[in-house]
C-alpha cells in the first residue's frame, strides 16, 4: 500500500462520527486525506485539493452524492470515485456505470471492504479499465462483478463469472485452455464442464461475443472502440 501514500483522498459524509473514523483509518495509509461534510462542501474541497480518489455518501444535505458526482463528471472523467450507500439498488449500479464510478460500498464501511477497493483504485489510476463494452450492447463491470444488458443485470453462476472475468482481463488475446483450467477448475477441468459453461454463457450474452480459437482457447469480442 506504499503507493497510496502520495495519493490525495477526499472523504465526504454528513455524519461527523462516521467521517472522523474513516478519515482516521485512511490516514494510516495516505498522507493526504481531506474531508467534507456534504455535497456542496465536497465540490469546494474537490476544486481546492484535486484529489485522486473521492469517497462519498449518497444521502447528504445541500447536495447529495450522486448530484455532486454529476457536476464533477462534467469536466473530470479521471478522478476515481467510490460511493457509499446503505442499500445497493440496480438503479445505483446503472448510474455508477454512467458516471464512471469505481465502486459502490455498502455501509458500514469497514477496513476489509475499503482496502481492496483502494488497491483497485491504484491499479485503475495507472490506466487499467474496469468497465468493458461487449458487442451487441452488453457491459461488464469487473470491480462490481456485474454483467448488464441495457438496464438489466444478468445473473451469472460462479464459474460463468470467473470465465467471463478471465476473458475480459485478457481481451486482446485468446485465453488458453490450461489458463481456464487453472483459474476456474484448479486443474480438474473436463471438456464437458468447459462446454457447459460456454454454452450457458452464450445463452446470456451474444453468441458472437465468445469466440472459440481452434486448438488454443476462447476470446471475448468487445465493441470496436474499446
MARBA-3410 file (N, C-alpha, C, O; in Angstrom, 1 decimal):
226
0.8,-1.2,0.0,0.0,0.0,0.0,0.9,1.3,0.0,0.3,2.4,0.2 ~ 2.1,1.1,-0.2,3.0,2.3,-0.2,2.6,3.3,-1.3,2.8,4.5,-1.1 ~ 2.0,2.8,-2.4,1.7,3.7,-3.5,0.5,4.6,-3.1,0.3,5.7,-3.7 ~ -0.2,4.3,-2.0,-1.3,5.1,-1.5,-0.8,6.4,-0.9,-1.5,7.4,-0.8 ~ 0.4,6.3,-0.3,1.0,7.4,0.5,0.9,8.7,-0.2,0.6,9.7,0.4
1.2,8.7,-1.5,1.3,10.0,-2.2,0.0,10.4,-2.9,-0.1,11.5,-3.5 ~ -1.1,9.6,-2.8,-2.3,9.9,-3.4,-3.1,10.8,-2.5,-3.0,10.8,-1.3 ~ -4.0,11.6,-3.1,-4.9,12.5,-2.3,-6.3,11.9,-2.3,-6.9,11.6,-3.3 ~ -6.8,11.8,-1.1,-8.2,11.2,-0.9,-9.1,12.2,-0.2,-8.7,12.8,0.8 ~ -10.3,12.4,-0.8,-11.3,13.2,-0.2,-12.5,12.3,0.3,-13.1,11.6,-0.5
-12.8,12.4,1.6,-13.9,11.6,2.1,-15.0,12.6,2.5,-14.8,13.6,3.2 ~ -16.2,12.3,2.0,-17.4,13.1,2.1,-18.5,12.4,2.8,-19.0,11.4,2.3 ~ -19.0,12.9,4.0,-20.1,12.3,4.7,-20.6,13.3,5.7,-19.9,14.0,6.3 ~ -22.0,13.4,5.8,-22.5,14.4,6.7,-22.6,13.9,8.1,-22.9,14.7,9.0 ~ -22.3,12.6,8.4,-22.3,12.1,9.8,-20.9,12.3,10.3,-20.0,11.6,9.9
-20.8,13.2,11.3,-19.5,13.5,11.8,-18.7,12.3,12.4,-17.5,12.2,12.1 ~ -19.4,11.4,13.1,-18.7,10.3,13.7,-18.1,9.3,12.7,-17.0,8.9,12.8 ~ -19.0,9.0,11.7,-18.6,8.1,10.6,-17.4,8.7,9.8,-16.4,8.0,9.5 ~ -17.5,10.0,9.5,-16.5,10.7,8.8,-15.1,10.7,9.5,-14.1,10.5,9.0 ~ -15.2,11.0,10.8,-14.0,11.1,11.6,-13.3,9.7,11.7,-12.1,9.6,11.6
-14.1,8.6,11.9,-13.5,7.3,11.9,-12.8,6.9,10.6,-11.7,6.4,10.6 ~ -13.5,7.3,9.5,-13.0,6.9,8.2,-11.7,7.7,7.9,-10.7,7.1,7.4 ~ -11.7,9.0,8.2,-10.5,9.8,8.0,-9.3,9.3,8.8,-8.2,9.3,8.3 ~ -9.6,8.9,10.1,-8.6,8.4,10.9,-8.0,7.1,10.3,-6.7,6.9,10.3 ~ -8.8,6.2,9.8,-8.4,5.0,9.2,-7.5,5.3,7.9,-6.5,4.7,7.7
-8.0,6.2,7.1,-7.4,6.5,5.8,-6.0,7.1,6.1,-5.1,6.9,5.3 ~ -5.9,7.8,7.2,-4.6,8.5,7.5,-3.5,7.4,7.8,-2.3,7.8,7.7 ~ -3.8,6.2,8.1,-2.8,5.2,8.3,-2.1,4.9,6.9,-0.9,4.5,6.9 ~ -2.9,5.0,5.8,-2.3,4.6,4.5,-1.9,5.8,3.6,-1.1,5.6,2.7 ~ -2.5,6.9,3.9,-2.3,8.0,3.0,-1.9,9.3,3.7,-2.5,9.6,4.8
-1.0,10.0,3.2,-0.5,11.3,3.8,-1.4,12.5,3.5,-1.2,13.5,4.1 ~ -2.3,12.3,2.5,-3.1,13.5,2.1,-4.6,13.1,2.1,-5.1,12.8,1.0 ~ -5.2,13.2,3.2,-6.6,12.9,3.4,-7.4,14.2,3.7,-7.0,14.9,4.7 ~ -8.4,14.4,3.0,-9.2,15.6,3.2,-10.7,15.2,3.5,-11.0,14.1,3.1 ~ -11.4,16.1,4.1,-12.8,15.7,4.4,-13.8,16.8,4.1,-13.4,18.0,4.1
-15.0,16.4,3.8,-16.1,17.4,3.6,-17.4,16.9,4.2,-17.6,15.7,4.3 ~ -18.3,17.8,4.6,-19.5,17.4,5.4,-20.8,17.3,4.6,-21.8,16.8,5.1 ~ -20.7,17.7,3.3,-21.9,17.5,2.4,-21.5,17.7,1.0,-20.3,17.9,0.7 ~ -22.4,17.5,0.0,-22.0,17.6,-1.4,-21.5,19.0,-1.8,-20.6,19.0,-2.6 ~ -22.1,20.0,-1.3,-21.6,21.4,-1.6,-20.2,21.6,-1.1,-19.3,22.1,-1.8
-20.0,21.2,0.2,-18.6,21.3,0.7,-17.7,20.4,-0.1,-16.5,20.7,-0.3 ~ -18.2,19.2,-0.5,-17.4,18.3,-1.3,-16.9,18.9,-2.6,-15.7,18.8,-2.9 ~ -17.8,19.6,-3.3,-17.4,20.3,-4.5,-16.3,21.3,-4.3,-15.3,21.5,-5.0 ~ -16.4,22.1,-3.2,-15.4,23.1,-2.8,-14.1,22.5,-2.5,-13.0,23.0,-3.0 ~ -14.1,21.4,-1.7,-12.8,20.7,-1.4,-12.2,20.0,-2.6,-11.0,20.0,-2.8
-13.1,19.5,-3.5,-12.6,18.9,-4.7,-11.9,19.9,-5.6,-10.8,19.7,-6.1 ~ -12.5,21.1,-5.7,-11.8,22.2,-6.5,-10.5,22.7,-5.9,-9.6,23.0,-6.6 ~ -10.5,22.6,-4.6,-9.3,23.1,-3.9,-8.1,22.1,-3.9,-7.0,22.5,-4.1 ~ -8.4,20.9,-3.7,-7.4,19.9,-3.5,-7.1,19.0,-4.7,-6.1,18.3,-4.8 ~ -8.1,18.9,-5.6,-7.9,18.0,-6.8,-7.5,16.6,-6.4,-6.4,16.1,-6.8
-8.4,15.9,-5.6,-8.0,14.6,-5.1,-7.9,13.5,-6.2,-8.5,13.6,-7.3 ~ -7.1,12.5,-6.0,-7.0,11.3,-6.9,-8.2,10.4,-6.7,-8.7,9.8,-7.7 ~ -8.7,10.3,-5.4,-9.8,9.4,-5.1,-10.8,10.2,-4.2,-10.4,10.8,-3.3 ~ -12.1,10.0,-4.6,-13.2,10.6,-3.8,-14.0,9.4,-3.2,-14.4,8.6,-4.0 ~ -14.3,9.5,-1.9,-15.2,8.5,-1.3,-16.4,9.3,-0.7,-16.2,10.2,0.1
-17.6,9.1,-1.2,-18.7,9.9,-0.8,-20.0,9.1,-0.4,-20.3,8.1,-1.0 ~ -20.7,9.7,0.5,-22.0,9.2,0.9,-23.0,9.6,-0.2,-22.6,10.6,-1.0 ~ -24.2,9.0,-0.3,-25.1,9.5,-1.3,-26.1,10.5,-0.7,-26.2,11.6,-1.2 ~ -26.8,10.1,0.4,-27.8,11.0,1.0,-27.1,12.0,1.9,-26.7,11.6,3.0 ~ -27.1,13.3,1.5,-26.5,14.3,2.3,-27.3,15.6,2.1,-27.9,15.8,1.0
-27.2,16.5,3.0,-27.9,17.8,2.9,-27.2,18.7,1.8,-26.1,18.5,1.5 ~ -27.9,19.7,1.4,-27.4,20.7,0.5,-27.2,20.2,-1.0,-27.7,20.8,-1.9 ~ -26.5,19.1,-1.1,-26.3,18.5,-2.4,-26.0,17.0,-2.2,-25.0,16.7,-1.5 ~ -26.8,16.1,-2.7,-26.5,14.7,-2.5,-25.3,14.2,-3.3,-24.8,14.9,-4.2 ~ -24.8,13.0,-2.9,-23.6,12.5,-3.5,-23.6,12.3,-5.0,-22.6,12.7,-5.7
-24.7,11.7,-5.5,-24.7,11.5,-7.0,-24.8,12.8,-7.8,-24.2,12.9,-8.8 ~ -25.6,13.8,-7.3,-25.6,15.1,-8.0,-24.3,15.8,-7.9,-23.9,16.4,-8.9 ~ -23.6,15.6,-6.8,-22.2,16.2,-6.7,-21.3,15.5,-7.8,-20.5,16.2,-8.5 ~ -21.4,14.2,-7.9,-20.6,13.5,-8.8,-20.9,13.9,-10.3,-20.0,14.0,-11.1 ~ -22.2,14.1,-10.6,-22.6,14.5,-11.9,-21.9,15.9,-12.3,-21.4,16.1,-13.4
-21.8,16.8,-11.3,-21.2,18.0,-11.6,-19.7,17.9,-11.8,-19.1,18.5,-12.7 ~ -19.0,17.0,-11.0,-17.6,16.7,-11.2,-17.3,16.1,-12.6,-16.4,16.4,-13.2 ~ -18.2,15.1,-12.9,-18.0,14.4,-14.2,-18.2,15.3,-15.5,-17.8,14.9,-16.5 ~ -18.8,16.4,-15.3,-18.9,17.3,-16.5,-17.6,17.7,-17.0,-17.4,17.9,-18.2 ~ -16.6,17.8,-16.2,-15.3,18.3,-16.6,-14.2,17.2,-16.3,-13.1,17.3,-16.9
-14.5,16.3,-15.4,-13.4,15.4,-14.9,-13.9,14.0,-15.0,-14.8,13.5,-14.3 ~ -13.3,13.2,-16.0,-13.7,11.8,-16.1,-12.7,10.9,-15.5,-12.9,9.6,-15.5 ~ -11.6,11.4,-14.9,-10.5,10.5,-14.5,-10.4,10.3,-13.0,-10.0,9.2,-12.5 ~ -10.9,11.2,-12.2,-10.8,11.0,-10.7,-11.6,9.8,-10.3,-12.7,9.6,-10.8 ~ -11.0,9.0,-9.5,-11.7,7.7,-9.1,-12.7,8.0,-7.9,-12.3,8.7,-6.9
-13.9,7.6,-8.1,-15.0,7.9,-7.2,-15.6,6.7,-6.6,-16.1,5.8,-7.4 ~ -15.6,6.5,-5.3,-16.3,5.4,-4.6,-17.5,6.0,-3.9,-17.4,7.0,-3.2 ~ -18.6,5.3,-4.0,-19.9,5.8,-3.4,-20.3,4.8,-2.3,-20.3,3.6,-2.5 ~ -20.6,5.4,-1.1,-21.1,4.6,0.0,-22.6,4.7,0.1,-23.2,5.8,0.0 ~ -23.3,3.6,0.3,-24.7,3.6,0.3,-25.2,2.6,1.3,-24.6,1.6,1.6
-26.4,2.9,2.0,-26.9,1.9,2.9,-27.6,0.7,2.2,-27.6,-0.4,2.7 ~ -28.1,0.9,1.0,-28.7,-0.1,0.2,-28.2,-0.1,-1.2,-28.1,0.9,-1.8 ~ -28.0,-1.3,-1.7,-27.5,-1.4,-3.1,-28.7,-1.7,-4.0,-29.4,-2.7,-3.9 ~ -28.9,-0.8,-5.0,-30.0,-0.9,-5.9,-29.5,-1.0,-7.3,-28.5,-0.4,-7.6 ~ -30.3,-1.7,-8.2,-29.9,-1.8,-9.6,-29.7,-0.5,-10.2,-28.8,-0.2,-11.0
-30.6,0.5,-9.9,-30.5,1.8,-10.5,-29.2,2.5,-10.1,-28.7,3.2,-10.9 ~ -28.7,2.2,-8.9,-27.5,2.8,-8.5,-26.3,2.2,-9.3,-25.4,3.0,-9.7 ~ -26.3,0.9,-9.5,-25.3,0.3,-10.3,-25.3,0.8,-11.7,-24.2,1.0,-12.3 ~ -26.4,1.0,-12.3,-26.5,1.5,-13.6,-26.0,2.9,-13.7,-25.3,3.3,-14.6 ~ -26.3,3.7,-12.7,-25.8,5.1,-12.6,-24.3,5.1,-12.4,-23.6,6.0,-12.8
-23.8,4.1,-11.7,-22.4,4.0,-11.5,-21.6,3.9,-12.8,-20.6,4.5,-12.9 ~ -22.1,3.1,-13.7,-21.5,2.9,-15.0,-21.6,4.2,-15.8,-20.6,4.7,-16.4 ~ -22.8,4.9,-15.7,-22.9,6.1,-16.5,-22.0,7.2,-16.0,-21.5,8.0,-16.7 ~ -21.8,7.3,-14.6,-21.0,8.3,-14.0,-19.5,7.9,-13.9,-18.7,8.7,-13.4 ~ -19.2,6.7,-14.3,-17.8,6.3,-14.3,-17.3,6.1,-12.9,-16.1,6.4,-12.6
-18.2,5.6,-12.0,-17.7,5.3,-10.6,-16.9,4.0,-10.5,-17.1,3.1,-11.4 ~ -16.0,4.0,-9.6,-15.2,2.8,-9.5,-15.8,1.7,-8.7,-15.6,0.5,-9.0 ~ -16.7,2.0,-7.7,-17.3,1.0,-6.8,-18.4,1.6,-6.0,-18.3,2.7,-5.6 ~ -19.3,0.7,-5.7,-20.3,1.0,-4.6,-20.0,0.2,-3.4,-19.7,-1.0,-3.5 ~ -19.9,0.8,-2.2,-19.7,0.1,-1.0,-20.9,0.2,-0.1,-21.6,1.2,0.0
-21.3,-0.9,0.5,-22.5,-1.0,1.4,-22.0,-0.6,2.8,-21.1,-1.1,3.4 ~ -22.7,0.4,3.4,-22.4,0.8,4.8,-22.8,-0.3,5.8,-23.7,-1.1,5.5 ~ -22.1,-0.4,6.9,-21.0,0.4,7.3,-19.7,0.1,6.5,-19.5,-1.1,6.2 ~ -18.9,1.1,6.2,-17.6,0.9,5.5,-16.6,0.4,6.5,-16.2,1.1,7.5 ~ -16.1,-0.8,6.3,-15.1,-1.4,7.2,-13.8,-1.5,6.4,-13.7,-1.4,5.2
-12.7,-1.8,7.2,-11.4,-1.9,6.6,-11.3,-3.0,5.5,-10.8,-2.8,4.5 ~ -12.0,-4.2,5.8,-11.9,-5.3,4.9,-12.7,-5.0,3.6,-12.4,-5.6,2.6 ~ -13.7,-4.0,3.6,-14.4,-3.6,2.4,-13.6,-2.6,1.7,-13.5,-2.6,0.4 ~ -13.0,-1.6,2.4,-12.4,-0.4,1.7,-11.0,-0.7,1.2,-10.7,-0.2,0.1 ~ -10.2,-1.5,1.9,-8.8,-1.7,1.5,-8.7,-2.3,0.1,-7.9,-1.8,-0.7
-9.4,-3.4,-0.2,-9.3,-3.9,-1.6,-9.7,-2.9,-2.7,-9.1,-2.9,-3.8 ~ -10.7,-2.1,-2.4,-11.1,-1.1,-3.4,-10.0,0.0,-3.6,-9.8,0.4,-4.7 ~ -9.4,0.4,-2.5,-8.3,1.4,-2.6,-7.2,0.8,-3.4,-6.6,1.5,-4.3 ~ -6.9,-0.5,-3.2,-5.9,-1.2,-4.0,-6.3,-1.2,-5.5,-5.4,-1.0,-6.4 ~ -7.6,-1.5,-5.8,-8.0,-1.5,-7.2,-7.9,-0.1,-7.8,-7.7,0.0,-9.0
-8.1,0.9,-7.0,-8.0,2.3,-7.5,-6.6,2.6,-7.9,-6.4,3.3,-8.9 ~ -5.6,2.1,-7.2,-4.2,2.3,-7.6,-4.0,1.7,-8.9,-3.3,2.3,-9.8 ~ -4.5,0.5,-9.1,-4.4,-0.2,-10.5,-5.1,0.7,-11.5,-4.5,0.9,-12.6 ~ -6.3,1.1,-11.2,-7.1,1.9,-12.2,-6.4,3.2,-12.5,-6.5,3.7,-13.7 ~ -5.8,3.8,-11.6,-5.1,5.1,-11.8,-4.0,5.0,-12.8,-3.7,6.0,-13.5
-3.4,3.8,-12.9,-2.4,3.7,-13.9,-3.0,3.1,-15.2,-2.3,2.3,-15.9 ~ -4.2,3.6,-15.5,-4.8,3.4,-16.8,-5.4,2.0,-17.1,-5.7,1.7,-18.3 ~ -5.6,1.2,-16.1,-6.3,0.0,-16.4,-7.8,0.2,-16.2,-8.3,1.0,-15.3 ~ -8.6,-0.4,-17.1,-10.1,-0.1,-17.1,-10.8,-1.1,-16.2,-10.3,-2.1,-15.8 ~ -12.0,-0.7,-15.8,-12.8,-1.6,-15.0,-14.2,-1.9,-15.7,-14.9,-2.8,-15.4
-14.6,-1.0,-16.7,-15.9,-1.2,-17.4,-15.6,-1.5,-18.9,-14.8,-0.8,-19.5 ~ -16.2,-2.6,-19.3,-15.9,-3.1,-20.7,-17.2,-3.3,-21.5,-18.2,-3.8,-20.9 ~ -17.2,-2.8,-22.7,-18.4,-2.9,-23.5,-18.2,-4.1,-24.5,-17.4,-4.1,-25.4 ~ -19.0,-5.2,-24.2,-19.0,-6.3,-25.1,-19.9,-6.1,-26.3,-20.9,-5.3,-26.2 ~ -19.7,-6.7,-27.4,-20.5,-6.5,-28.6,-22.0,-6.8,-28.3,-22.4,-7.6,-27.4
-22.8,-6.1,-29.1,-24.3,-6.3,-29.1,-24.9,-5.8,-27.8,-26.0,-6.3,-27.4 ~ -24.3,-4.7,-27.2,-25.0,-4.0,-26.1,-24.8,-4.5,-24.7,-25.5,-4.1,-23.8 ~ -23.9,-5.4,-24.5,-23.6,-5.9,-23.1,-22.5,-5.1,-22.5,-21.5,-4.7,-23.2 ~ -22.5,-5.0,-21.2,-21.5,-4.3,-20.4,-21.1,-5.1,-19.2,-21.9,-5.7,-18.5 ~ -19.8,-5.2,-19.0,-19.3,-6.0,-17.9,-18.4,-5.1,-17.0,-17.5,-4.4,-17.4
-18.8,-5.0,-15.7,-18.1,-4.2,-14.7,-17.3,-5.2,-13.8,-17.8,-5.9,-13.0 ~ -16.0,-5.2,-14.0,-15.1,-6.1,-13.3,-15.1,-5.9,-11.8,-15.2,-6.9,-11.0 ~ -15.0,-4.7,-11.3,-14.9,-4.4,-9.9,-16.2,-4.8,-9.1,-16.1,-5.3,-8.0 ~ -17.3,-4.6,-9.8,-18.6,-4.9,-9.1,-19.1,-6.3,-9.5,-20.2,-6.7,-9.1 ~ -18.3,-7.0,-10.4,-18.6,-8.3,-10.9,-20.1,-8.4,-11.4,-20.8,-9.3,-11.0
-20.4,-7.5,-12.3,-21.8,-7.4,-12.8,-21.8,-7.3,-14.3,-21.0,-6.6,-14.9 ~ -22.7,-8.1,-14.9,-23.0,-8.1,-16.3,-24.3,-7.4,-16.6,-25.3,-7.8,-15.9 ~ -24.3,-6.5,-17.5,-25.6,-5.7,-17.8,-25.9,-5.9,-19.3,-25.1,-6.0,-20.1 ~ -27.2,-5.9,-19.5,-27.7,-5.7,-20.9,-28.7,-4.5,-20.8,-29.8,-4.7,-20.3 ~ -28.4,-3.4,-21.4,-29.2,-2.2,-21.3,-29.4,-1.9,-19.8,-28.5,-1.5,-19.1
-30.6,-2.0,-19.3,-30.9,-1.6,-17.9,-31.1,-2.8,-17.0,-31.6,-2.7,-15.8 ~ -30.7,-4.0,-17.4,-30.9,-5.2,-16.7,-29.6,-5.9,-16.3,-28.7,-6.0,-17.1 ~ -29.5,-6.3,-15.0,-28.4,-7.1,-14.5,-28.6,-8.6,-14.9,-29.7,-9.1,-14.7 ~ -27.7,-9.2,-15.5,-27.8,-10.6,-15.9,-27.1,-11.5,-14.9,-25.9,-11.4,-14.7 ~ -27.8,-12.3,-14.2,-27.2,-13.2,-13.2,-26.3,-14.2,-13.8,-26.5,-14.8,-14.8
-25.2,-14.4,-13.1,-24.2,-15.4,-13.6,-23.8,-16.4,-12.4,-23.9,-16.0,-11.3 ~ -23.5,-17.6,-12.8,-23.1,-18.5,-11.8,-21.6,-18.2,-11.5,-21.0,-17.4,-12.2 ~ -21.1,-18.8,-10.5,-19.7,-18.5,-10.1,-18.7,-18.8,-11.2,-17.8,-18.0,-11.5 ~ -18.9,-20.0,-11.9,-18.0,-20.4,-13.0,-18.2,-19.5,-14.2,-17.2,-19.2,-14.9 ~ -19.4,-19.1,-14.5,-19.6,-18.2,-15.6,-18.9,-16.9,-15.4,-18.3,-16.3,-16.3
-19.0,-16.4,-14.1,-18.4,-15.1,-13.8,-16.9,-15.2,-13.9,-16.2,-14.3,-14.5 ~ -16.3,-16.3,-13.4,-14.9,-16.5,-13.5,-14.4,-16.6,-15.0,-13.4,-16.0,-15.3 ~ -15.2,-17.3,-15.8,-14.8,-17.5,-17.2,-14.8,-16.1,-17.9,-13.9,-15.8,-18.6 ~ -15.9,-15.4,-17.7,-16.1,-14.1,-18.3,-15.0,-13.1,-17.9,-14.4,-12.3,-18.6 ~ -14.7,-13.1,-16.6,-13.8,-12.2,-16.0,-12.4,-12.5,-16.6,-11.6,-11.5,-16.9
-12.0,-13.7,-16.7,-10.7,-14.1,-17.2,-10.5,-13.6,-18.7,-9.5,-13.1,-19.1 ~ -11.6,-13.9,-19.5,-11.6,-13.4,-20.9,-11.5,-11.9,-21.0,-10.8,-11.4,-21.8 ~ -12.2,-11.2,-20.2,-12.2,-9.7,-20.2,-10.9,-9.2,-19.9,-10.4,-8.3,-20.5 ~ -10.3,-9.7,-18.8,-8.9,-9.3,-18.4,-7.9,-9.5,-19.4,-6.8,-8.8,-19.4 ~ -8.1,-10.4,-20.3,-7.1,-10.8,-21.4,-7.8,-10.6,-22.8,-7.5,-11.4,-23.7
-8.6,-9.6,-22.9,-9.4,-9.4,-24.1,-8.6,-9.3,-25.4,-9.2,-9.5,-26.5 ~ -7.3,-8.9,-25.3,-6.5,-8.7,-26.5,-6.0,-10.0,-27.1,-5.4,-10.0,-28.2 ~ -6.3,-11.1,-26.5,-5.8,-12.4,-27.0,-6.8,-13.5,-26.6,-7.7,-13.3,-25.9 ~ -6.5,-14.7,-27.1,-7.3,-15.9,-26.7,-6.7,-16.4,-25.4,-5.5,-16.5,-25.2 ~ -7.6,-16.7,-24.5,-7.2,-17.3,-23.2,-7.1,-18.8,-23.4,-8.0,-19.5,-23.9
-6.0,-19.4,-23.1,-5.7,-20.8,-23.4,-6.5,-21.7,-22.4,-6.9,-21.3,-21.3 ~ -6.7,-23.0,-22.9,-7.5,-23.9,-22.2,-6.9,-24.2,-20.8,-7.6,-24.3,-19.8 ~ -5.5,-24.3,-20.7,-4.9,-24.6,-19.4,-5.1,-23.4,-18.5,-5.1,-23.6,-17.2 ~ -5.1,-22.2,-19.0,-5.4,-21.0,-18.1,-6.8,-21.1,-17.5,-7.0,-20.8,-16.3 ~ -7.8,-21.4,-18.4,-9.1,-21.6,-17.9,-9.2,-22.7,-16.8,-9.9,-22.5,-15.8
-8.5,-23.8,-17.1,-8.5,-24.9,-16.2,-7.9,-24.5,-14.8,-8.5,-24.8,-13.8 ~ -6.8,-23.8,-14.8,-6.2,-23.4,-13.6,-7.0,-22.3,-12.8,-7.1,-22.4,-11.6 ~ -7.6,-21.4,-13.6,-8.3,-20.3,-12.9,-9.7,-20.7,-12.4,-10.1,-20.2,-11.3 ~ -10.3,-21.6,-13.1,-11.7,-21.9,-12.7,-11.8,-23.3,-12.0,-12.6,-23.4,-11.1 ~ -11.1,-24.3,-12.6,-11.3,-25.6,-12.1,-10.1,-26.2,-11.2,-10.1,-27.3,-10.8
-9.1,-25.3,-11.0,-7.9,-25.8,-10.2,-7.3,-27.1,-10.8,-6.9,-27.9,-10.0 ~ -7.2,-27.2,-12.1,-6.5,-28.3,-12.7,-7.4,-29.5,-12.9,-7.0,-30.6,-13.3 ~ -8.8,-29.4,-12.6,-9.7,-30.5,-12.7,-10.7,-30.4,-13.8,-11.8,-31.0,-13.7 ~ -10.4,-29.5,-14.8,-11.4,-29.3,-15.8,-11.6,-30.5,-16.7,-10.7,-31.2,-17.1 ~ -12.9,-30.7,-17.1,-13.2,-31.7,-18.2,-13.8,-30.9,-19.4,-14.2,-29.8,-19.3
-13.7,-31.6,-20.5,-14.3,-30.9,-21.7,-15.8,-30.6,-21.6,-16.2,-29.6,-22.0 ~ -16.5,-31.5,-21.0,-17.9,-31.3,-20.8,-18.2,-30.1,-19.9,-19.1,-29.3,-20.1 ~ -17.4,-30.0,-18.8,-17.6,-28.9,-17.9,-17.3,-27.5,-18.6,-18.1,-26.6,-18.4 ~ -16.3,-27.5,-19.4,-16.0,-26.3,-20.2,-17.1,-25.9,-21.2,-17.5,-24.8,-21.2 ~ -17.5,-26.9,-21.9,-18.5,-26.7,-22.9,-19.8,-26.2,-22.3,-20.5,-25.4,-22.8
-20.1,-26.8,-21.1,-21.3,-26.4,-20.4,-21.3,-25.0,-20.0,-22.3,-24.3,-20.2 ~ -20.2,-24.5,-19.5,-20.1,-23.1,-19.1,-20.2,-22.2,-20.3,-20.9,-21.2,-20.3 ~ -19.5,-22.5,-21.4,-19.6,-21.7,-22.6,-21.0,-21.7,-23.2,-21.5,-20.6,-23.6 ~ -21.6,-22.8,-23.2,-23.0,-22.9,-23.8,-24.0,-22.1,-23.0,-24.8,-21.3,-23.6 ~ -23.9,-22.2,-21.7,-24.9,-21.4,-20.8,-24.6,-19.9,-20.9,-25.5,-19.1,-20.9
-23.3,-19.5,-20.9,-22.9,-18.1,-21.0,-23.3,-17.5,-22.3,-23.8,-16.4,-22.4 ~ -23.2,-18.3,-23.4,-23.6,-17.8,-24.7,-25.2,-17.6,-24.8,-25.6,-16.8,-25.6 ~ -25.9,-18.3,-24.0,-27.4,-18.0,-23.9,-27.7,-16.7,-23.3,-28.7,-16.1,-23.5 ~ -26.7,-16.2,-22.4,-27.0,-15.0,-21.6,-26.4,-13.7,-22.3,-26.9,-12.6,-22.1 ~ -25.4,-13.9,-23.1,-24.9,-12.8,-23.9,-24.9,-13.2,-25.4,-25.3,-14.3,-25.7
-24.5,-12.3,-26.3,-24.4,-12.5,-27.7,-23.6,-13.8,-28.0,-22.5,-14.0,-27.5 ~ -24.1,-14.6,-28.9,-23.4,-15.8,-29.3,-22.0,-15.5,-29.9,-21.1,-16.2,-29.7 ~ -22.0,-14.3,-30.6,-20.8,-13.9,-31.2,-19.7,-13.3,-30.3,-18.6,-13.0,-30.7 ~ -20.1,-13.1,-29.0,-19.3,-12.4,-28.1,-18.1,-13.3,-27.6,-17.1,-12.8,-27.2 ~ -18.3,-14.7,-27.6,-17.3,-15.6,-27.1,-16.8,-16.4,-28.4,-17.6,-17.2,-28.9
-15.6,-16.1,-28.8,-15.0,-16.8,-29.9,-14.1,-17.9,-29.6,-13.2,-17.8,-28.7 ~ -14.4,-19.1,-30.2,-13.5,-20.2,-30.0,-12.3,-20.2,-31.0,-12.6,-20.2,-32.2 ~ -11.1,-20.1,-30.4,-10.0,-20.1,-31.3,-9.4,-21.5,-31.3,-8.9,-22.0,-30.3 ~ -9.6,-22.2,-32.4,-9.3,-23.6,-32.5,-7.9,-24.0,-32.0,-6.9,-23.5,-32.5 ~ -7.9,-25.0,-31.1,-6.7,-25.5,-30.6,-6.0,-24.7,-29.6,-5.0,-25.1,-29.0
-6.6,-23.5,-29.3,-6.0,-22.6,-28.3,-6.9,-22.4,-27.1,-6.5,-22.7,-26.0 ~ -8.1,-21.8,-27.3,-9.0,-21.5,-26.2,-10.1,-20.6,-26.7,-10.7,-20.7,-27.7 ~ -10.4,-19.5,-25.8,-11.5,-18.7,-26.1,-11.1,-17.2,-26.0,-10.2,-16.8,-25.2 ~ -11.8,-16.3,-26.8,-11.5,-14.9,-26.7,-12.8,-14.1,-26.7,-13.8,-14.5,-27.4 ~ -12.9,-13.1,-25.9,-14.1,-12.2,-25.8,-14.0,-11.2,-26.9,-12.9,-10.7,-27.2
-15.1,-10.8,-27.5,-15.1,-9.8,-28.5,-15.8,-8.5,-28.0,-17.0,-8.6,-27.6 ~ -15.1,-7.5,-27.9,-15.6,-6.2,-27.4,-16.0,-5.3,-28.5,-15.7,-5.5,-29.7 ~ -16.7,-4.2,-28.2,-17.0,-3.2,-29.2,-15.7,-2.6,-29.8,-14.7,-2.6,-29.2 ~ -15.8,-2.2,-31.0,-14.6,-1.8,-31.8,-13.9,-0.6,-31.2,-12.7,-0.5,-31.3 ~ -14.6,0.2,-30.4,-13.9,1.4,-29.9,-13.3,1.2,-28.5,-12.8,2.1,-27.9
-13.3,-0.1,-28.1,-12.7,-0.4,-26.8,-11.1,-0.4,-26.9,-10.4,-0.7,-26.0
END
